[in-house]
Protein backbone atom coordinates (compact mmCIF):
# COMPACT_ATOMS: atom_id res chain seq x y z
CA UNK A 1 0.00 0.00 0.00
CA UNK A 2 2.94 2.33 0.43
CA UNK A 3 3.35 4.83 -2.36
CA UNK A 4 -0.27 4.65 -3.49
CA UNK A 5 -1.68 8.12 -3.83
CA UNK A 6 -5.32 9.09 -3.79
CA UNK A 7 -6.78 12.26 -5.25
CA UNK A 8 -9.83 13.64 -3.49
CA UNK A 9 -12.46 15.62 -5.37
CA UNK A 10 -10.91 18.77 -3.92
CA UNK A 11 -7.55 17.89 -5.49
CA UNK A 12 -5.86 17.15 -2.16
CA UNK A 13 -3.34 14.33 -2.23
CA UNK A 14 -2.63 11.88 0.55
CA UNK A 15 -1.22 8.40 0.74
CA UNK A 16 -3.49 5.47 1.32
CA UNK A 17 -1.53 4.74 4.51
CA UNK A 18 -2.41 8.21 5.85
CA UNK A 19 -6.08 7.67 5.07
CA UNK A 20 -6.27 4.26 6.74
CA UNK A 21 -4.49 5.52 9.87
CA UNK A 22 -7.39 7.92 10.41
CA UNK A 23 -10.08 5.42 9.39
CA UNK A 24 -12.90 4.76 11.82
CA UNK A 25 -12.64 1.47 13.70
CA UNK A 26 -16.03 -0.23 14.09
CA UNK A 27 -17.60 -2.44 16.72
CA UNK A 28 -20.33 -4.82 15.51
CA UNK A 29 -23.33 -6.52 17.09
CA UNK A 30 -25.91 -9.05 15.95
CA UNK A 31 -29.32 -8.81 17.57
CA UNK A 32 -32.25 -11.23 17.21
CA UNK A 33 -35.42 -9.27 16.48
CA UNK A 34 -38.73 -10.18 18.05
CA UNK A 35 -41.56 -9.57 15.58
CA UNK A 36 -43.77 -7.87 18.16
CA UNK A 37 -40.98 -5.56 19.43
CA UNK A 38 -38.77 -4.80 16.41
CA UNK A 39 -39.16 -1.01 16.59
CA UNK A 40 -38.53 -0.87 20.32
CA UNK A 41 -35.43 -3.08 20.04
CA UNK A 42 -33.93 -1.00 17.20
CA UNK A 43 -34.83 2.30 18.91
CA UNK A 44 -33.03 1.19 22.08
CA UNK A 45 -29.88 0.14 20.23
CA UNK A 46 -30.02 3.41 18.25
CA UNK A 47 -30.18 5.44 21.46
CA UNK A 48 -27.08 3.57 22.61
CA UNK A 49 -25.21 4.79 19.52
CA UNK A 50 -25.62 1.77 17.25
CA UNK A 51 -26.36 2.14 13.53
CA UNK A 52 -28.40 -0.48 11.68
CA UNK A 53 -26.45 -2.03 8.79
CA UNK A 54 -28.90 -4.68 7.61
CA UNK A 55 -31.58 -7.15 8.70
CA UNK A 56 -31.42 -10.74 7.47
CA UNK A 57 -33.43 -13.89 8.15
CA UNK A 58 -32.17 -15.85 11.13
CA UNK A 59 -30.92 -19.44 10.97
CA UNK A 60 -34.41 -20.91 11.28
CA UNK A 61 -36.00 -18.39 8.92
CA UNK A 62 -38.67 -17.59 11.51
CA UNK A 63 -36.82 -14.79 13.27
CA UNK A 64 -34.80 -11.92 11.78
CA UNK A 65 -31.37 -10.79 12.92
CA UNK A 66 -30.24 -7.15 12.91
CA UNK A 67 -26.60 -6.35 12.18
CA UNK A 68 -25.46 -3.11 13.82
CA UNK A 69 -22.26 -1.09 14.06
CA UNK A 70 -20.89 1.85 16.01
CA UNK A 71 -17.50 3.57 16.12
CA UNK A 72 -15.10 2.19 18.72
CA UNK A 73 -14.27 4.63 21.49
PyMOL Python script that loads the backbone (N, CA, C, O; Angstrom):
from pymol import cmd

cmd.read_pdbstr("""\
ATOM      1  N   UNK A   1       0.816  -1.196   0.000  1.00  0.00           N
ATOM      2  CA  UNK A   1       0.000   0.000   0.000  1.00  0.00           C
ATOM      3  C   UNK A   1       0.856   1.256   0.000  1.00  0.00           C
ATOM      4  O   UNK A   1       0.368   2.329  -0.352  1.00  0.00           O
ATOM      5  N   UNK A   2       2.090   1.148   0.378  1.00  0.00           N
ATOM      6  CA  UNK A   2       2.941   2.326   0.426  1.00  0.00           C
ATOM      7  C   UNK A   2       3.129   2.875  -0.977  1.00  0.00           C
ATOM      8  O   UNK A   2       3.270   2.120  -1.938  1.00  0.00           O
ATOM      9  N   UNK A   3       3.130   4.175  -1.082  1.00  0.00           N
ATOM     10  CA  UNK A   3       3.346   4.825  -2.358  1.00  0.00           C
ATOM     11  C   UNK A   3       2.080   5.039  -3.162  1.00  0.00           C
ATOM     12  O   UNK A   3       2.109   5.777  -4.146  1.00  0.00           O
ATOM     13  N   UNK A   4       0.986   4.433  -2.790  1.00  0.00           N
ATOM     14  CA  UNK A   4      -0.274   4.647  -3.493  1.00  0.00           C
ATOM     15  C   UNK A   4      -0.800   6.009  -3.111  1.00  0.00           C
ATOM     16  O   UNK A   4      -0.867   6.352  -1.931  1.00  0.00           O
ATOM     17  N   UNK A   5      -1.174   6.783  -4.108  1.00  0.00           N
ATOM     18  CA  UNK A   5      -1.679   8.120  -3.832  1.00  0.00           C
ATOM     19  C   UNK A   5      -3.135   8.198  -4.267  1.00  0.00           C
ATOM     20  O   UNK A   5      -3.538   7.590  -5.259  1.00  0.00           O
ATOM     21  N   UNK A   6      -3.899   8.942  -3.521  1.00  0.00           N
ATOM     22  CA  UNK A   6      -5.323   9.089  -3.787  1.00  0.00           C
ATOM     23  C   UNK A   6      -5.619  10.562  -3.983  1.00  0.00           C
ATOM     24  O   UNK A   6      -5.159  11.401  -3.208  1.00  0.00           O
ATOM     25  N   UNK A   7      -6.386  10.879  -5.017  1.00  0.00           N
ATOM     26  CA  UNK A   7      -6.780  12.260  -5.254  1.00  0.00           C
ATOM     27  C   UNK A   7      -8.227  12.431  -4.834  1.00  0.00           C
ATOM     28  O   UNK A   7      -9.113  11.749  -5.349  1.00  0.00           O
ATOM     29  N   UNK A   8      -8.466  13.326  -3.913  1.00  0.00           N
ATOM     30  CA  UNK A   8      -9.832  13.638  -3.486  1.00  0.00           C
ATOM     31  C   UNK A   8     -10.454  14.585  -4.498  1.00  0.00           C
ATOM     32  O   UNK A   8      -9.747  15.179  -5.312  1.00  0.00           O
ATOM     33  N   UNK A   9     -11.758  14.728  -4.451  1.00  0.00           N
ATOM     34  CA  UNK A   9     -12.458  15.624  -5.368  1.00  0.00           C
ATOM     35  C   UNK A   9     -11.928  17.044  -5.269  1.00  0.00           C
ATOM     36  O   UNK A   9     -11.977  17.794  -6.244  1.00  0.00           O
ATOM     37  N   UNK A  10     -11.423  17.418  -4.109  1.00  0.00           N
ATOM     38  CA  UNK A  10     -10.909  18.773  -3.921  1.00  0.00           C
ATOM     39  C   UNK A  10      -9.514  18.936  -4.510  1.00  0.00           C
ATOM     40  O   UNK A  10      -8.995  20.051  -4.575  1.00  0.00           O
ATOM     41  N   UNK A  11      -8.896  17.820  -4.944  1.00  0.00           N
ATOM     42  CA  UNK A  11      -7.554  17.890  -5.494  1.00  0.00           C
ATOM     43  C   UNK A  11      -6.474  17.661  -4.460  1.00  0.00           C
ATOM     44  O   UNK A  11      -5.290  17.698  -4.796  1.00  0.00           O
ATOM     45  N   UNK A  12      -6.847  17.425  -3.204  1.00  0.00           N
ATOM     46  CA  UNK A  12      -5.860  17.153  -2.162  1.00  0.00           C
ATOM     47  C   UNK A  12      -5.286  15.756  -2.369  1.00  0.00           C
ATOM     48  O   UNK A  12      -5.994  14.830  -2.765  1.00  0.00           O
ATOM     49  N   UNK A  13      -3.997  15.624  -2.095  1.00  0.00           N
ATOM     50  CA  UNK A  13      -3.340  14.330  -2.225  1.00  0.00           C
ATOM     51  C   UNK A  13      -2.976  13.808  -0.850  1.00  0.00           C
ATOM     52  O   UNK A  13      -2.574  14.573   0.026  1.00  0.00           O
ATOM     53  N   UNK A  14      -3.115  12.518  -0.662  1.00  0.00           N
ATOM     54  CA  UNK A  14      -2.634  11.878   0.553  1.00  0.00           C
ATOM     55  C   UNK A  14      -2.341  10.427   0.218  1.00  0.00           C
ATOM     56  O   UNK A  14      -2.884   9.888  -0.747  1.00  0.00           O
ATOM     57  N   UNK A  15      -1.505   9.804   0.993  1.00  0.00           N
ATOM     58  CA  UNK A  15      -1.218   8.397   0.742  1.00  0.00           C
ATOM     59  C   UNK A  15      -2.319   7.554   1.348  1.00  0.00           C
ATOM     60  O   UNK A  15      -2.995   7.966   2.291  1.00  0.00           O
ATOM     61  N   UNK A  16      -2.485   6.381   0.799  1.00  0.00           N
ATOM     62  CA  UNK A  16      -3.493   5.467   1.318  1.00  0.00           C
ATOM     63  C   UNK A  16      -3.189   5.120   2.768  1.00  0.00           C
ATOM     64  O   UNK A  16      -4.109   4.936   3.566  1.00  0.00           O
ATOM     65  N   UNK A  17      -1.912   5.027   3.119  1.00  0.00           N
ATOM     66  CA  UNK A  17      -1.528   4.737   4.506  1.00  0.00           C
ATOM     67  C   UNK A  17      -2.016   5.833   5.445  1.00  0.00           C
ATOM     68  O   UNK A  17      -2.476   5.538   6.548  1.00  0.00           O
ATOM     69  N   UNK A  18      -1.923   7.102   5.022  1.00  0.00           N
ATOM     70  CA  UNK A  18      -2.412   8.211   5.846  1.00  0.00           C
ATOM     71  C   UNK A  18      -3.920   8.108   6.038  1.00  0.00           C
ATOM     72  O   UNK A  18      -4.428   8.350   7.133  1.00  0.00           O
ATOM     73  N   UNK A  19      -4.629   7.750   4.984  1.00  0.00           N
ATOM     74  CA  UNK A  19      -6.084   7.672   5.065  1.00  0.00           C
ATOM     75  C   UNK A  19      -6.523   6.540   5.986  1.00  0.00           C
ATOM     76  O   UNK A  19      -7.462   6.711   6.763  1.00  0.00           O
ATOM     77  N   UNK A  20      -5.857   5.381   5.913  1.00  0.00           N
ATOM     78  CA  UNK A  20      -6.273   4.259   6.742  1.00  0.00           C
ATOM     79  C   UNK A  20      -5.903   4.461   8.200  1.00  0.00           C
ATOM     80  O   UNK A  20      -6.554   3.897   9.080  1.00  0.00           O
ATOM     81  N   UNK A  21      -4.874   5.252   8.477  1.00  0.00           N
ATOM     82  CA  UNK A  21      -4.493   5.522   9.868  1.00  0.00           C
ATOM     83  C   UNK A  21      -5.596   6.294  10.578  1.00  0.00           C
ATOM     84  O   UNK A  21      -5.785   6.143  11.785  1.00  0.00           O
ATOM     85  N   UNK A  22      -6.321   7.118   9.836  1.00  0.00           N
ATOM     86  CA  UNK A  22      -7.391   7.922  10.414  1.00  0.00           C
ATOM     87  C   UNK A  22      -8.761   7.266  10.239  1.00  0.00           C
ATOM     88  O   UNK A  22      -9.774   7.838  10.643  1.00  0.00           O
ATOM     89  N   UNK A  23      -8.803   6.091   9.653  1.00  0.00           N
ATOM     90  CA  UNK A  23     -10.077   5.423   9.387  1.00  0.00           C
ATOM     91  C   UNK A  23     -10.776   5.072  10.699  1.00  0.00           C
ATOM     92  O   UNK A  23     -10.136   4.781  11.710  1.00  0.00           O
ATOM     93  N   UNK A  24     -12.093   5.107  10.650  1.00  0.00           N
ATOM     94  CA  UNK A  24     -12.898   4.764  11.819  1.00  0.00           C
ATOM     95  C   UNK A  24     -12.808   3.258  12.056  1.00  0.00           C
ATOM     96  O   UNK A  24     -12.911   2.469  11.118  1.00  0.00           O
ATOM     97  N   UNK A  25     -12.619   2.873  13.292  1.00  0.00           N
ATOM     98  CA  UNK A  25     -12.644   1.466  13.696  1.00  0.00           C
ATOM     99  C   UNK A  25     -14.055   1.183  14.213  1.00  0.00           C
ATOM    100  O   UNK A  25     -14.598   1.954  15.005  1.00  0.00           O
ATOM    101  N   UNK A  26     -14.644   0.071  13.762  1.00  0.00           N
ATOM    102  CA  UNK A  26     -16.029  -0.233  14.090  1.00  0.00           C
ATOM    103  C   UNK A  26     -16.147  -1.405  15.054  1.00  0.00           C
ATOM    104  O   UNK A  26     -15.324  -2.320  15.063  1.00  0.00           O
ATOM    105  N   UNK A  27     -17.182  -1.347  15.851  1.00  0.00           N
ATOM    106  CA  UNK A  27     -17.597  -2.445  16.718  1.00  0.00           C
ATOM    107  C   UNK A  27     -18.918  -2.944  16.134  1.00  0.00           C
ATOM    108  O   UNK A  27     -19.738  -2.137  15.696  1.00  0.00           O
ATOM    109  N   UNK A  28     -19.137  -4.255  16.120  1.00  0.00           N
ATOM    110  CA  UNK A  28     -20.331  -4.821  15.506  1.00  0.00           C
ATOM    111  C   UNK A  28     -21.148  -5.627  16.513  1.00  0.00           C
ATOM    112  O   UNK A  28     -20.618  -6.143  17.497  1.00  0.00           O
ATOM    113  N   UNK A  29     -22.450  -5.720  16.243  1.00  0.00           N
ATOM    114  CA  UNK A  29     -23.334  -6.521  17.093  1.00  0.00           C
ATOM    115  C   UNK A  29     -24.380  -7.191  16.209  1.00  0.00           C
ATOM    116  O   UNK A  29     -24.806  -6.631  15.200  1.00  0.00           O
ATOM    117  N   UNK A  30     -24.781  -8.378  16.595  1.00  0.00           N
ATOM    118  CA  UNK A  30     -25.910  -9.053  15.953  1.00  0.00           C
ATOM    119  C   UNK A  30     -27.000  -9.204  17.009  1.00  0.00           C
ATOM    120  O   UNK A  30     -26.743  -9.627  18.136  1.00  0.00           O
ATOM    121  N   UNK A  31     -28.215  -8.851  16.619  1.00  0.00           N
ATOM    122  CA  UNK A  31     -29.319  -8.809  17.574  1.00  0.00           C
ATOM    123  C   UNK A  31     -30.527  -9.538  16.996  1.00  0.00           C
ATOM    124  O   UNK A  31     -31.023  -9.151  15.938  1.00  0.00           O
ATOM    125  N   UNK A  32     -31.016 -10.591  17.670  1.00  0.00           N
ATOM    126  CA  UNK A  32     -32.248 -11.228  17.213  1.00  0.00           C
ATOM    127  C   UNK A  32     -33.424 -10.266  17.410  1.00  0.00           C
ATOM    128  O   UNK A  32     -33.544  -9.620  18.451  1.00  0.00           O
ATOM    129  N   UNK A  33     -34.276 -10.185  16.406  1.00  0.00           N
ATOM    130  CA  UNK A  33     -35.420  -9.271  16.480  1.00  0.00           C
ATOM    131  C   UNK A  33     -36.700 -10.052  16.756  1.00  0.00           C
ATOM    132  O   UNK A  33     -37.005 -11.036  16.082  1.00  0.00           O
ATOM    133  N   UNK A  34     -37.427  -9.602  17.745  1.00  0.00           N
ATOM    134  CA  UNK A  34     -38.734 -10.178  18.047  1.00  0.00           C
ATOM    135  C   UNK A  34     -39.768  -9.438  17.213  1.00  0.00           C
ATOM    136  O   UNK A  34     -39.810  -8.208  17.223  1.00  0.00           O
ATOM    137  N   UNK A  35     -40.594 -10.170  16.500  1.00  0.00           N
ATOM    138  CA  UNK A  35     -41.559  -9.570  15.583  1.00  0.00           C
ATOM    139  C   UNK A  35     -42.433  -8.523  16.262  1.00  0.00           C
ATOM    140  O   UNK A  35     -42.710  -7.477  15.676  1.00  0.00           O
ATOM    141  N   UNK A  36     -42.864  -8.788  17.472  1.00  0.00           N
ATOM    142  CA  UNK A  36     -43.772  -7.871  18.158  1.00  0.00           C
ATOM    143  C   UNK A  36     -43.055  -6.665  18.775  1.00  0.00           C
ATOM    144  O   UNK A  36     -43.717  -5.744  19.253  1.00  0.00           O
ATOM    145  N   UNK A  37     -41.707  -6.651  18.774  1.00  0.00           N
ATOM    146  CA  UNK A  37     -40.978  -5.557  19.432  1.00  0.00           C
ATOM    147  C   UNK A  37     -39.820  -5.021  18.594  1.00  0.00           C
ATOM    148  O   UNK A  37     -38.879  -4.441  19.137  1.00  0.00           O
ATOM    149  N   UNK A  38     -39.880  -5.210  17.274  1.00  0.00           N
ATOM    150  CA  UNK A  38     -38.766  -4.801  16.405  1.00  0.00           C
ATOM    151  C   UNK A  38     -38.423  -3.328  16.561  1.00  0.00           C
ATOM    152  O   UNK A  38     -37.255  -2.987  16.745  1.00  0.00           O
ATOM    153  N   UNK A  39     -39.408  -2.457  16.492  1.00  0.00           N
ATOM    154  CA  UNK A  39     -39.155  -1.015  16.592  1.00  0.00           C
ATOM    155  C   UNK A  39     -38.527  -0.656  17.931  1.00  0.00           C
ATOM    156  O   UNK A  39     -37.557   0.101  17.977  1.00  0.00           O
ATOM    157  N   UNK A  40     -39.057  -1.181  18.998  1.00  0.00           N
ATOM    158  CA  UNK A  40     -38.528  -0.869  20.323  1.00  0.00           C
ATOM    159  C   UNK A  40     -37.080  -1.352  20.468  1.00  0.00           C
ATOM    160  O   UNK A  40     -36.242  -0.652  21.037  1.00  0.00           O
ATOM    161  N   UNK A  41     -36.794  -2.535  19.956  1.00  0.00           N
ATOM    162  CA  UNK A  41     -35.430  -3.076  20.036  1.00  0.00           C
ATOM    163  C   UNK A  41     -34.468  -2.183  19.264  1.00  0.00           C
ATOM    164  O   UNK A  41     -33.416  -1.809  19.784  1.00  0.00           O
ATOM    165  N   UNK A  42     -34.819  -1.839  18.024  1.00  0.00           N
ATOM    166  CA  UNK A  42     -33.933  -1.005  17.202  1.00  0.00           C
ATOM    167  C   UNK A  42     -33.804   0.406  17.767  1.00  0.00           C
ATOM    168  O   UNK A  42     -32.720   0.987  17.730  1.00  0.00           O
ATOM    169  N   UNK A  43     -34.897   0.963  18.288  1.00  0.00           N
ATOM    170  CA  UNK A  43     -34.828   2.296  18.910  1.00  0.00           C
ATOM    171  C   UNK A  43     -33.865   2.301  20.091  1.00  0.00           C
ATOM    172  O   UNK A  43     -33.090   3.244  20.254  1.00  0.00           O
ATOM    173  N   UNK A  44     -33.905   1.261  20.911  1.00  0.00           N
ATOM    174  CA  UNK A  44     -33.026   1.193  22.082  1.00  0.00           C
ATOM    175  C   UNK A  44     -31.562   1.110  21.662  1.00  0.00           C
ATOM    176  O   UNK A  44     -30.717   1.822  22.204  1.00  0.00           O
ATOM    177  N   UNK A  45     -31.265   0.249  20.705  1.00  0.00           N
ATOM    178  CA  UNK A  45     -29.880   0.142  20.229  1.00  0.00           C
ATOM    179  C   UNK A  45     -29.435   1.456  19.585  1.00  0.00           C
ATOM    180  O   UNK A  45     -28.285   1.867  19.742  1.00  0.00           O
ATOM    181  N   UNK A  46     -30.343   2.116  18.859  1.00  0.00           N
ATOM    182  CA  UNK A  46     -30.017   3.407  18.249  1.00  0.00           C
ATOM    183  C   UNK A  46     -29.705   4.465  19.291  1.00  0.00           C
ATOM    184  O   UNK A  46     -28.785   5.262  19.108  1.00  0.00           O
ATOM    185  N   UNK A  47     -30.458   4.482  20.380  1.00  0.00           N
ATOM    186  CA  UNK A  47     -30.184   5.438  21.459  1.00  0.00           C
ATOM    187  C   UNK A  47     -28.833   5.176  22.113  1.00  0.00           C
ATOM    188  O   UNK A  47     -28.217   6.084  22.672  1.00  0.00           O
ATOM    189  N   UNK A  48     -28.379   3.930  22.039  1.00  0.00           N
ATOM    190  CA  UNK A  48     -27.080   3.571  22.607  1.00  0.00           C
ATOM    191  C   UNK A  48     -25.936   3.803  21.619  1.00  0.00           C
ATOM    192  O   UNK A  48     -24.795   3.427  21.885  1.00  0.00           O
ATOM    193  N   UNK A  49     -26.249   4.425  20.475  1.00  0.00           N
ATOM    194  CA  UNK A  49     -25.207   4.794  19.517  1.00  0.00           C
ATOM    195  C   UNK A  49     -24.974   3.815  18.385  1.00  0.00           C
ATOM    196  O   UNK A  49     -24.053   4.000  17.590  1.00  0.00           O
ATOM    197  N   UNK A  50     -25.793   2.772  18.297  1.00  0.00           N
ATOM    198  CA  UNK A  50     -25.617   1.771  17.253  1.00  0.00           C
ATOM    199  C   UNK A  50     -26.364   2.172  15.989  1.00  0.00           C
ATOM    200  O   UNK A  50     -27.448   2.750  16.052  1.00  0.00           O
ATOM    201  N   UNK A  51     -25.771   1.857  14.840  1.00  0.00           N
ATOM    202  CA  UNK A  51     -26.362   2.140  13.535  1.00  0.00           C
ATOM    203  C   UNK A  51     -26.728   0.816  12.867  1.00  0.00           C
ATOM    204  O   UNK A  51     -25.918  -0.110  12.822  1.00  0.00           O
ATOM    205  N   UNK A  52     -27.949   0.736  12.351  1.00  0.00           N
ATOM    206  CA  UNK A  52     -28.401  -0.480  11.677  1.00  0.00           C
ATOM    207  C   UNK A  52     -27.711  -0.601  10.325  1.00  0.00           C
ATOM    208  O   UNK A  52     -27.725   0.337   9.528  1.00  0.00           O
ATOM    209  N   UNK A  53     -27.106  -1.761  10.070  1.00  0.00           N
ATOM    210  CA  UNK A  53     -26.450  -2.026   8.789  1.00  0.00           C
ATOM    211  C   UNK A  53     -27.397  -2.794   7.878  1.00  0.00           C
ATOM    212  O   UNK A  53     -27.607  -2.413   6.726  1.00  0.00           O
ATOM    213  N   UNK A  54     -27.967  -3.879   8.397  1.00  0.00           N
ATOM    214  CA  UNK A  54     -28.904  -4.681   7.613  1.00  0.00           C
ATOM    215  C   UNK A  54     -29.704  -5.588   8.541  1.00  0.00           C
ATOM    216  O   UNK A  54     -29.355  -5.779   9.706  1.00  0.00           O
ATOM    217  N   UNK A  55     -30.779  -6.137   7.999  1.00  0.00           N
ATOM    218  CA  UNK A  55     -31.577  -7.146   8.699  1.00  0.00           C
ATOM    219  C   UNK A  55     -31.693  -8.338   7.753  1.00  0.00           C
ATOM    220  O   UNK A  55     -32.071  -8.194   6.591  1.00  0.00           O
ATOM    221  N   UNK A  56     -31.360  -9.519   8.276  1.00  0.00           N
ATOM    222  CA  UNK A  56     -31.416 -10.743   7.475  1.00  0.00           C
ATOM    223  C   UNK A  56     -32.213 -11.809   8.217  1.00  0.00           C
ATOM    224  O   UNK A  56     -32.350 -11.749   9.439  1.00  0.00           O
ATOM    225  N   UNK A  57     -32.739 -12.784   7.478  1.00  0.00           N
ATOM    226  CA  UNK A  57     -33.427 -13.887   8.149  1.00  0.00           C
ATOM    227  C   UNK A  57     -32.463 -14.640   9.058  1.00  0.00           C
ATOM    228  O   UNK A  57     -31.291 -14.823   8.730  1.00  0.00           O
ATOM    229  N   UNK A  58     -32.975 -15.068  10.199  1.00  0.00           N
ATOM    230  CA  UNK A  58     -32.167 -15.848  11.128  1.00  0.00           C
ATOM    231  C   UNK A  58     -31.968 -17.270  10.632  1.00  0.00           C
ATOM    232  O   UNK A  58     -32.475 -17.635   9.571  1.00  0.00           O
ATOM    233  N   UNK A  59     -31.236 -18.073  11.391  1.00  0.00           N
ATOM    234  CA  UNK A  59     -30.921 -19.440  10.965  1.00  0.00           C
ATOM    235  C   UNK A  59     -32.149 -20.312  10.710  1.00  0.00           C
ATOM    236  O   UNK A  59     -32.125 -21.177   9.835  1.00  0.00           O
ATOM    237  N   UNK A  60     -33.210 -20.091  11.462  1.00  0.00           N
ATOM    238  CA  UNK A  60     -34.414 -20.908  11.280  1.00  0.00           C
ATOM    239  C   UNK A  60     -35.362 -20.308  10.254  1.00  0.00           C
ATOM    240  O   UNK A  60     -36.300 -20.973   9.813  1.00  0.00           O
ATOM    241  N   UNK A  61     -35.127 -19.057   9.869  1.00  0.00           N
ATOM    242  CA  UNK A  61     -36.004 -18.386   8.923  1.00  0.00           C
ATOM    243  C   UNK A  61     -37.228 -17.775   9.564  1.00  0.00           C
ATOM    244  O   UNK A  61     -37.939 -16.998   8.926  1.00  0.00           O
ATOM    245  N   UNK A  62     -37.488 -18.112  10.821  1.00  0.00           N
ATOM    246  CA  UNK A  62     -38.667 -17.590  11.513  1.00  0.00           C
ATOM    247  C   UNK A  62     -38.398 -16.239  12.163  1.00  0.00           C
ATOM    248  O   UNK A  62     -39.305 -15.416  12.288  1.00  0.00           O
ATOM    249  N   UNK A  63     -37.183 -16.015  12.567  1.00  0.00           N
ATOM    250  CA  UNK A  63     -36.820 -14.787  13.268  1.00  0.00           C
ATOM    251  C   UNK A  63     -35.770 -14.048  12.445  1.00  0.00           C
ATOM    252  O   UNK A  63     -34.949 -14.679  11.780  1.00  0.00           O
ATOM    253  N   UNK A  64     -35.789 -12.723  12.482  1.00  0.00           N
ATOM    254  CA  UNK A  64     -34.796 -11.924  11.780  1.00  0.00           C
ATOM    255  C   UNK A  64     -33.679 -11.516  12.739  1.00  0.00           C
ATOM    256  O   UNK A  64     -33.858 -11.472  13.956  1.00  0.00           O
ATOM    257  N   UNK A  65     -32.525 -11.220  12.147  1.00  0.00           N
ATOM    258  CA  UNK A  65     -31.368 -10.785  12.917  1.00  0.00           C
ATOM    259  C   UNK A  65     -30.919  -9.433  12.377  1.00  0.00           C
ATOM    260  O   UNK A  65     -30.736  -9.265  11.171  1.00  0.00           O
ATOM    261  N   UNK A  66     -30.743  -8.471  13.280  1.00  0.00           N
ATOM    262  CA  UNK A  66     -30.242  -7.148  12.910  1.00  0.00           C
ATOM    263  C   UNK A  66     -28.729  -7.133  13.083  1.00  0.00           C
ATOM    264  O   UNK A  66     -28.201  -7.640  14.073  1.00  0.00           O
ATOM    265  N   UNK A  67     -28.041  -6.546  12.113  1.00  0.00           N
ATOM    266  CA  UNK A  67     -26.595  -6.352  12.184  1.00  0.00           C
ATOM    267  C   UNK A  67     -26.366  -4.863  12.372  1.00  0.00           C
ATOM    268  O   UNK A  67     -26.808  -4.050  11.561  1.00  0.00           O
ATOM    269  N   UNK A  68     -25.666  -4.508  13.456  1.00  0.00           N
ATOM    270  CA  UNK A  68     -25.460  -3.108  13.815  1.00  0.00           C
ATOM    271  C   UNK A  68     -23.976  -2.807  13.958  1.00  0.00           C
ATOM    272  O   UNK A  68     -23.156  -3.706  14.147  1.00  0.00           O
ATOM    273  N   UNK A  69     -23.644  -1.510  13.862  1.00  0.00           N
ATOM    274  CA  UNK A  69     -22.259  -1.086  14.064  1.00  0.00           C
ATOM    275  C   UNK A  69     -22.241   0.255  14.767  1.00  0.00           C
ATOM    276  O   UNK A  69     -23.203   1.020  14.709  1.00  0.00           O
ATOM    277  N   UNK A  70     -21.121   0.530  15.438  1.00  0.00           N
ATOM    278  CA  UNK A  70     -20.887   1.854  16.010  1.00  0.00           C
ATOM    279  C   UNK A  70     -19.384   2.061  16.091  1.00  0.00           C
ATOM    280  O   UNK A  70     -18.630   1.095  16.204  1.00  0.00           O
ATOM    281  N   UNK A  71     -18.940   3.313  16.034  1.00  0.00           N
ATOM    282  CA  UNK A  71     -17.503   3.570  16.120  1.00  0.00           C
ATOM    283  C   UNK A  71     -16.959   3.126  17.472  1.00  0.00           C
ATOM    284  O   UNK A  71     -17.611   3.296  18.502  1.00  0.00           O
ATOM    285  N   UNK A  72     -15.762   2.556  17.454  1.00  0.00           N
ATOM    286  CA  UNK A  72     -15.104   2.191  18.717  1.00  0.00           C
ATOM    287  C   UNK A  72     -14.651   3.453  19.414  1.00  0.00           C
ATOM    288  O   UNK A  72     -14.256   4.425  18.770  1.00  0.00           O
ATOM    289  N   UNK A  73     -14.710   3.433  20.751  1.00  0.00           N
ATOM    290  CA  UNK A  73     -14.271   4.631  21.493  1.00  0.00           C
ATOM    291  C   UNK A  73     -12.768   4.854  21.376  1.00  0.00           C
ATOM    292  O   UNK A  73     -12.240   5.813  21.938  1.00  0.00           O
TER     293      UNK A  73
END
""", "prot")
cmd.dss("prot")
cmd.show_as("cartoon", "prot")
cmd.util.cbc("prot")
cmd.orient("prot")
